[in-house]
Amino acid sequence: MINNQTLARPYAKAAFEYASAANSSDAWSGMLSLAAAVVEAPEVAELLRNPRLTRESKVEAVLRLFAADVDEAFRNFITNMGEHDRLFVLSTVRELFEAYKAEADKTLDVELETAYELSAEQLETLAAALSKRLDRSVNPRQVVNPALIGGLVIRAGDVVVDGSVRGKLSQLAESLKS
């Protein structure tokens, strides 16, 4: 069975390439977010699953919901997706588009899980060190988890660095069991 990522990837790639060439990546990012939110609404999702409606009527219904907020190229993009019965993967298209955009902009969203709230200065220092280490601009997002006891866990894309006290204790326990 084919998954949503496989279906969405060519649309996300085409959208990103077009938006980059037109120097409108930020605008397309916003339009994709709006479109994804529209098709994720329960009423619209139900409409898209209705087998009695034609693909054209589904596209018209979706476009009517945000027609004033998108440009002609984006309307054509949505029409193309609808003609191929792919409107249901719009949220995945948005996620992949954002990943392509972040890669091109050399930015990375990083989650910093800490045992306590970091000060703005500490967060800035940590973000600067991570930017240098990862050779990318870092967008840090802090999550407080008192169960860590101390230290922090860094999640940057596929990379996870566990420098927490809880993580160190778990490693010690594993080595003692061996």
HELIX and SHEET records of a PDB file:
HELIX    1   1 ASN A    4  ALA A   21  1                                  18    
HELIX    2   2 SER A   25  GLU A   40  1                                  16    
HELIX    3   3 PRO A   42  ARG A   49  1                                   8    
HELIX    4   4 ARG A   55  PHE A   66  1                                  12    
HELIX    5   5 ALA A   67  ASP A   69  5                                   3    
HELIX    6   6 GLU A   72  GLU A   83  1                                  12    
HELIX    7   7 LEU A   87  VAL A   89  5                                   3    
HELIX    8   8 LEU A   90  ASP A  105  1                                  16    
HELIX    9   9 ALA A  120  LEU A  134  1                                  15    
HELIX   10  10 PRO A  146  LEU A  148  5                                   3    
HELIX   11  11 VAL A  165  LYS A  177  1                                  13    
SHEET    1   A 4 SER A 137  VAL A 144  0                                        
SHEET    2   A 4 THR A 107  THR A 114  1                                        
SHEET    3   A 4 LEU A 152  ALA A 156 -1                                        
SHEET    4   A 4 VAL A 159  ASP A 162 -1                                        
END                                                                             
